[in-house]
Amino acid sequence: KIFKKVLSFVGTTKNGTSFIVNNLAKYLSSKGIRTAILDLTLNRNSYYIYTKNNEKLRNIAYESIKKLKQGITEGINVDKNLDVYTALPGDKFSLEETEEIISTLTQKYSVILMDCDFSTPSQYFKIAQEIYIVQTMDIFTIQPMTAFLRDLKAKEILKEEKIRIVLNKEFRVSGLTPKII
């Protein structure tokens, strides 16, 4: 049996969550790992990145999550090992039926990277094996993240062993260079 990974990445706007998801997906794909990006954000960054203002790709994006609910994996093909599933920006209704969507994806992909925000239905965090919290240490982003995590905990979805923290911020430290790191 092939082990499947379902990972969620969540952060406030402008913390680099989508950037991390997209670059990790490209890296995994380049290593021959069948990877899917599932864009669960309200603003749908993947829609803009991967449709390239191409009508055919926009149509695929528009239907991709709807088709997952029907057991069909037809996302935007980025390369041999990477496909993207997104929807129109602001479309909340396409994210219902969480289990059907994830079940369909795990039949084809080894890794599913879920790009999430605070509007993502909480069931996706329940299904995720790991939750990566992307934080920049900006004081204004810590409070909304704390409130979001408190809400997940109240719903009994947040499990401490699933949480990983990504500090997506560069700090200058005297005597320490990127080369040394």
BANUTI-372523 format. One line per 8 residues: their letters; for each residue z, x, y of N, C-alpha, C. Coordinates in Angstrom, 1 decimal, padded with zeros to 4 digits. Layout:
BEGIN
A	Z X Y Z X Y Z X Y; ... .
# end
This chain:
BEGIN
KIFKKVLS	000.0 000.8 -001.2 000.0 000.0 000.0 000.0 000.9 001.2; -000.9 000.5 002.2 -001.0 001.3 003.4 000.1 000.7 004.4; 000.9 001.6 005.0 001.9 001.2 006.0 001.2 000.9 007.3; 001.5 -000.2 007.9 001.0 -000.6 009.2 002.1 -000.5 010.2; 001.7 -000.1 011.4 002.6 000.0 012.6 002.2 -001.0 013.6; 003.2 -001.8 014.1 003.0 -002.7 015.2 003.9 -002.3 016.3; 003.4 -001.8 017.4 004.2 -001.2 018.5 004.0 -002.0 019.8; 005.1 -002.2 020.5 004.9 -002.9 021.8 005.3 -001.9 022.9 .
FVGTTKNG	004.6 -001.9 024.0 004.9 -001.1 025.2 005.1 -002.1 026.3; 006.2 -001.9 027.0 006.5 -002.8 028.1 007.1 -002.0 029.3; 006.6 -002.4 030.5 007.1 -001.8 031.7 006.8 -002.7 032.9; 007.4 -002.4 034.0 007.0 -003.1 035.2 005.7 -002.7 035.7; 005.1 -003.4 036.6 003.8 -003.1 037.2 003.8 -001.7 037.8; 002.7 -001.0 037.6 002.5 000.4 038.1 003.4 001.5 037.5; 004.0 001.2 036.4 004.8 002.2 035.6 004.0 003.0 034.7; 002.7 002.7 034.5 001.8 003.4 033.6 001.8 003.0 032.2 .
TSFIVNNL	002.3 001.7 031.9 002.3 001.2 030.6 000.9 001.2 030.0; 000.0 000.5 030.7 -001.4 000.4 030.1 -002.1 001.8 030.0; -001.8 002.7 030.9 -002.3 004.0 030.8 -001.8 004.7 029.5; -000.6 004.6 029.2 000.0 005.2 028.0 -000.6 004.5 026.8; -000.7 003.2 026.7 -001.3 002.5 025.6 -002.8 003.0 025.4; -003.5 003.0 026.4 -005.0 003.4 026.3 -005.2 004.8 025.8; -004.4 005.7 026.4 -004.5 007.1 026.0 -004.0 007.3 024.6; -002.9 006.7 024.2 -002.4 006.8 022.8 -003.4 006.2 021.8 .
AKYLSSKG	-004.0 005.1 022.2 -005.1 004.5 021.3 -006.3 005.5 021.1; -006.7 006.1 022.2 -007.9 007.0 022.1 -007.5 008.2 021.2; -006.3 008.7 021.4 -005.8 009.8 020.6 -005.8 009.5 019.1; -005.1 008.4 018.8 -005.0 007.9 017.4 -006.4 007.7 016.8; -007.3 007.1 017.5 -008.6 006.8 017.1 -009.4 008.2 016.8; -009.2 009.1 017.7 -009.8 010.4 017.5 -009.3 011.2 016.2; -008.2 010.8 015.7 -007.6 011.3 014.5 -008.0 010.5 013.3; -008.9 009.6 013.5 -009.4 008.8 012.3 -008.5 007.6 012.0 .
IRTAILDL	-007.6 007.2 012.8 -006.7 006.1 012.5 -007.2 004.8 013.1; -007.4 003.8 012.3 -007.9 002.5 012.7 -006.9 001.9 013.7; -007.3 001.7 014.9 -006.3 001.3 016.0 -006.9 000.1 016.7; -005.9 -000.8 017.1 -006.3 -001.9 017.9 -005.3 -001.9 019.1; -005.9 -002.3 020.3 -005.1 -002.6 021.4 -005.1 -004.1 021.6; -003.9 -004.6 021.7 -003.8 -006.1 021.9 -003.2 -006.2 023.3; -004.0 -006.6 024.3 -003.6 -006.7 025.6 -002.9 -008.1 025.8; -001.5 -008.0 026.0 -000.7 -009.2 026.1 -000.2 -009.4 027.6 .
TLNRNSYY	-000.8 -008.6 028.5 -000.3 -008.7 029.9 -001.0 -009.8 030.6; -000.3 -010.3 031.6 -000.9 -011.4 032.4 -002.1 -011.0 033.2; -002.1 -009.8 033.7 -003.2 -009.3 034.5 -004.4 -008.7 033.7; -004.2 -008.5 032.4 -005.2 -008.1 031.5 -005.9 -006.8 031.9; -005.2 -005.7 032.1 -005.8 -004.4 032.4 -007.0 -004.1 031.5; -006.8 -004.3 030.2 -007.9 -004.0 029.3 -009.2 -004.7 029.5; -009.1 -005.9 030.0 -010.3 -006.7 030.3 -011.1 -006.0 031.3; -010.5 -005.5 032.4 -011.2 -004.8 033.4 -011.7 -003.4 032.9 .
IYTKNNEK	-010.9 -002.7 032.2 -011.2 -001.3 031.7 -012.4 -001.4 030.7; -012.3 -002.3 029.8 -013.3 -002.2 028.6 -014.5 -003.1 028.7; -014.5 -004.1 029.6 -015.7 -004.9 029.7 -016.7 -004.3 030.6; -016.4 -003.3 031.4 -017.3 -002.6 032.2 -018.3 -003.4 033.0; -017.8 -004.6 033.4 -018.6 -005.5 034.2 -019.9 -005.9 033.5; -019.9 -005.9 032.1 -021.0 -006.2 031.3 -020.8 -007.6 030.7; -021.7 -008.5 030.9 -021.6 -009.9 030.4 -021.3 -010.0 028.9; -022.0 -009.3 028.1 -021.8 -009.3 026.7 -020.4 -008.9 026.3 .
LRNIAYES	-019.9 -007.9 026.9 -018.5 -007.4 026.6 -017.5 -008.4 027.2; -017.8 -009.0 028.3 -016.8 -010.1 028.9 -016.8 -011.3 027.9; -017.9 -011.6 027.3 -017.9 -012.7 026.4 -017.1 -012.4 025.1; -017.2 -011.2 024.6 -016.4 -010.7 023.5 -015.0 -010.8 023.8; -014.6 -010.3 025.0 -013.2 -010.3 025.4 -012.7 -011.7 025.5; -013.5 -012.6 026.1 -013.1 -014.0 026.3 -012.7 -014.7 025.0; -013.4 -014.3 023.9 -013.2 -015.0 022.6 -012.3 -014.2 021.7; -012.0 -012.9 022.0 -011.4 -012.0 021.0 -010.1 -012.5 020.4 .
IKKLKQGI	-009.2 -013.0 021.3 -007.9 -013.4 020.8 -008.0 -014.8 020.2; -008.8 -015.6 020.7 -009.1 -016.9 020.0 -009.5 -016.7 018.6; -010.4 -015.8 018.4 -010.9 -015.5 017.1 -009.9 -014.9 016.1; -008.9 -014.1 016.7 -007.9 -013.6 015.9 -007.1 -014.7 015.2; -006.9 -015.8 016.0 -006.1 -017.0 015.4 -006.8 -017.6 014.3; -008.2 -017.4 014.2 -009.0 -018.0 013.1 -009.2 -016.9 012.0; -008.6 -015.8 012.1 -008.7 -014.8 011.1 -009.9 -013.8 011.2; -010.5 -013.8 012.4 -011.7 -013.1 012.7 -011.4 -011.9 013.6 .
TEGINVDK	-011.7 -010.7 013.2 -011.5 -009.5 014.1 -012.8 -009.1 014.7; -013.0 -009.6 015.9 -014.1 -009.3 016.8 -013.7 -008.9 018.2; -013.2 -007.7 018.3 -012.8 -007.3 019.7 -013.9 -006.4 020.3; -013.5 -005.9 021.4 -014.5 -004.9 022.1 -014.4 -003.6 021.3; -015.5 -003.2 020.8 -015.6 -002.0 020.0 -015.7 -000.8 021.0; -014.7 000.1 021.0 -014.7 001.2 021.9 -015.3 002.4 021.2; -014.9 002.6 019.9 -015.5 003.7 019.1 -015.3 003.3 017.6; -015.6 004.2 016.7 -015.5 003.9 015.3 -014.2 003.4 014.8 .
NLDVYTAL	-013.1 003.9 015.4 -011.8 003.5 015.0 -010.9 002.7 016.0; -011.5 002.3 017.1 -010.8 001.6 018.1 -011.5 000.4 018.6; -010.7 -000.8 018.6 -011.2 -002.0 019.1 -010.1 -002.6 020.1; -010.5 -003.3 021.1 -009.6 -003.9 022.1 -009.7 -005.4 022.0; -008.6 -006.1 022.1 -008.5 -007.5 022.1 -007.8 -007.9 023.3; -008.4 -008.7 024.2 -007.9 -009.1 025.4 -008.4 -010.5 025.7; -008.2 -011.0 026.9 -008.7 -012.3 027.3 -008.9 -012.3 028.8; -009.2 -013.4 029.4 -009.4 -013.5 030.8 -008.0 -013.3 031.5 .
PGDKFSLE	-008.0 -012.6 032.6 -006.8 -012.4 033.4 -006.1 -013.8 033.7; -004.8 -013.9 033.5 -004.1 -015.1 033.7 -004.1 -016.1 032.6; -004.8 -015.9 031.6 -004.9 -016.9 030.4 -003.7 -016.7 029.6; -002.7 -017.6 029.7 -001.5 -017.6 028.9 -001.6 -018.3 027.6; -002.5 -019.3 027.5 -002.6 -020.1 026.3 -003.2 -019.3 025.1; -003.9 -018.3 025.3 -004.5 -017.5 024.2 -003.5 -016.7 023.4; -002.3 -016.6 023.9 -001.3 -015.8 023.2 -000.4 -016.6 022.3; -000.6 -017.8 022.1 000.2 -018.6 021.2 -000.2 -018.2 019.8 .
ETEEIIST	000.6 -018.7 018.8 000.3 -018.4 017.4 000.4 -016.9 017.1; 001.5 -016.3 017.5 001.8 -014.9 017.3 001.5 -014.4 015.9; 002.1 -015.0 014.9 002.0 -014.5 013.5 000.6 -014.5 013.0; -000.2 -015.5 013.4 -001.6 -015.5 012.9 -002.4 -014.3 013.6; -002.1 -014.1 014.8 -002.8 -013.0 015.5 -002.5 -011.6 014.9; -001.2 -011.4 014.7 -000.7 -010.1 014.2 -001.1 -009.9 012.7; -001.1 -011.0 012.0 -001.5 -010.9 010.6 -003.0 -010.6 010.4; -003.8 -011.2 011.3 -005.2 -010.8 011.2 -005.5 -009.4 011.6 .
LTQKYSVI	-004.8 -008.9 012.6 -004.9 -007.5 013.0 -004.5 -006.5 011.9; -003.3 -006.8 011.3 -002.8 -005.8 010.3 -003.7 -005.8 009.0; -004.6 -006.7 008.9 -005.5 -006.7 007.7 -006.6 -005.6 007.9; -006.9 -005.3 009.2 -008.0 -004.3 009.5 -007.5 -003.0 010.0; -006.4 -003.0 010.8 -005.9 -001.8 011.5 -004.7 -001.2 010.9; -004.5 000.1 011.1 -003.3 000.8 010.7 -002.3 000.8 011.8; -002.7 000.8 013.0 -001.8 000.8 014.2 -002.3 -000.3 015.2; -001.4 -001.2 015.6 -001.6 -002.1 016.6 -000.7 -001.8 017.8 .
LMDCDFST	-001.3 -001.5 018.9 -000.6 -001.2 020.1 -000.7 -002.4 021.1; 000.5 -003.0 021.3 000.6 -004.2 022.1 001.0 -003.8 023.6; 000.1 -004.0 024.5 000.3 -003.7 025.9 001.0 -005.0 026.5; 002.3 -004.9 026.8 003.0 -006.1 027.2 003.6 -006.0 028.6; 003.9 -007.1 029.1 004.7 -007.2 030.4 005.8 -008.3 030.2; 006.4 -008.6 031.3 007.6 -009.5 031.2 007.1 -011.0 030.9; 005.8 -011.3 031.0 005.4 -012.6 030.7 004.9 -012.7 029.3; 004.9 -011.6 028.5 004.4 -011.7 027.1 005.4 -012.5 026.3 .
PSQYFKIA	004.9 -013.4 025.5 005.8 -014.3 024.7 006.8 -013.4 023.8; 008.0 -013.7 023.8 009.1 -012.9 023.2 008.8 -012.7 021.7; 008.1 -013.6 021.1 007.8 -013.4 019.6 007.1 -012.1 019.3; 006.3 -011.6 020.2 005.6 -010.3 020.0 006.6 -009.2 019.9; 007.7 -009.3 020.6 008.7 -008.2 020.6 009.5 -008.3 019.3; 009.6 -009.5 018.8 010.3 -009.8 017.5 009.5 -009.1 016.4; 008.2 -009.3 016.4 007.3 -008.8 015.4 007.2 -007.3 015.4; 007.3 -006.7 016.6 007.1 -005.3 016.8 008.1 -004.5 016.0 .
QEIYIVQT	007.6 -003.4 015.4 008.5 -002.5 014.7 009.3 -001.6 015.6; 008.6 -001.3 016.8 009.2 -000.4 017.8 008.8 -001.0 019.1; 009.8 -000.9 020.1 009.5 -001.4 021.5 009.7 -000.2 022.4; 008.6 000.2 023.0 008.6 001.4 023.9 008.8 000.8 025.3; 009.9 001.2 026.0 010.1 000.8 027.3 009.7 001.9 028.2; 008.7 001.6 029.1 008.1 002.6 030.0 008.8 002.5 031.3; 009.4 003.5 031.8 010.2 003.5 033.0 009.9 004.8 033.8; 009.9 004.6 035.2 009.6 005.7 036.1 010.9 006.2 036.8 .
MDIFTIQP	012.0 005.5 036.5 013.3 005.8 037.2 013.3 005.4 038.6; 012.3 004.6 039.0 012.4 004.0 040.3 013.4 002.9 040.3; 014.4 002.9 041.2 015.5 002.0 041.2 015.0 000.5 041.3; 013.9 000.3 041.9 013.4 -001.1 042.0 012.8 -001.6 040.7; 012.5 -000.8 039.7 012.0 -001.2 038.5 013.0 -001.3 037.4; 014.2 -000.7 037.6 015.3 -000.7 036.6 015.9 -002.1 036.5; 016.1 -002.8 037.6 016.7 -004.1 037.6 015.9 -005.2 036.8; 014.6 -005.3 037.1 013.8 -006.3 036.3 013.7 -005.9 034.8 .
MTAFLRDL	013.7 -004.7 034.5 013.6 -004.3 033.1 015.0 -004.6 032.4; 016.1 -004.4 033.1 017.4 -004.7 032.6 017.5 -006.2 032.3; 017.0 -007.0 033.3 017.0 -008.5 033.1 016.2 -008.9 031.9; 015.0 -008.3 031.8 014.1 -008.6 030.7 014.8 -008.3 029.3; 015.4 -007.1 029.2 016.0 -006.7 028.0 017.2 -007.6 027.7; 018.0 -008.0 028.7 019.1 -008.9 028.5 018.6 -010.3 028.0; 017.5 -010.7 028.5 016.9 -012.0 028.0 016.5 -011.9 026.5; 015.9 -010.8 026.1 015.5 -010.6 024.7 016.7 -010.5 023.8 .
KAKEILKE	017.8 -009.9 024.3 019.0 -009.8 023.6 019.7 -011.2 023.4; 019.6 -012.0 024.4 020.2 -013.3 024.4 019.4 -014.2 023.3; 018.1 -013.9 023.2 017.3 -014.6 022.2 017.4 -014.0 020.8; 018.3 -013.0 020.7 018.5 -012.3 019.4 017.2 -011.6 018.9; 016.4 -011.2 019.8 015.2 -010.5 019.5 015.3 -009.0 019.6; 016.1 -008.6 020.5 016.3 -007.1 020.8 017.2 -006.5 019.8; 016.6 -005.5 019.1 017.4 -004.8 018.1 017.4 -003.3 018.6; 018.6 -002.8 018.7 018.7 -001.4 019.3 017.9 -000.4 018.6 .
EKIRIVLN	017.8 -000.5 017.3 017.1 000.5 016.5 015.6 000.5 016.7; 015.1 -000.6 017.4 013.6 -000.7 017.6 013.3 -000.1 019.0; 014.2 000.2 019.8 014.0 000.6 021.2 013.7 002.1 021.3; 012.6 002.4 022.1 012.3 003.8 022.4 012.1 003.8 024.0; 012.5 004.9 024.6 012.3 004.9 026.1 011.3 006.0 026.4; 010.3 005.7 027.3 009.4 006.6 027.8 009.6 006.8 029.3; 010.0 008.0 029.7 010.2 008.3 031.1 008.8 008.8 031.6; 008.1 007.9 032.3 006.8 008.3 032.7 006.8 008.7 034.2 .
KEFRVSGL	007.5 009.9 034.3 007.7 010.4 035.7 007.8 011.9 035.6; 007.1 012.6 036.5 007.2 014.1 036.5 008.2 014.5 037.6; 009.2 015.3 037.2 010.2 015.8 038.1 010.0 017.3 038.2; 010.1 017.9 039.4 010.0 019.3 039.5 011.4 019.9 039.3; 011.5 020.8 038.3 012.7 021.5 038.0 012.6 023.0 038.2; 013.4 023.6 039.0 013.3 025.0 039.3 013.3 025.8 038.0; 012.4 026.7 037.9 012.3 027.6 036.7 011.6 027.0 035.5; 011.3 025.7 035.5 010.7 025.0 034.4 009.3 024.5 034.8 .
TPKII	008.3 025.1 034.1 006.9 024.7 034.3 006.3 023.9 033.2; 005.2 023.2 033.4 004.6 022.4 032.3 004.2 023.4 031.2; 003.8 024.6 031.5 003.4 025.6 030.5 004.6 025.9 029.5; 005.8 026.1 030.1 007.0 026.4 029.3 007.3 025.2 028.4; 007.2 024.0 029.0 007.5 022.8 028.2 006.5 022.7 027.0 .
# end
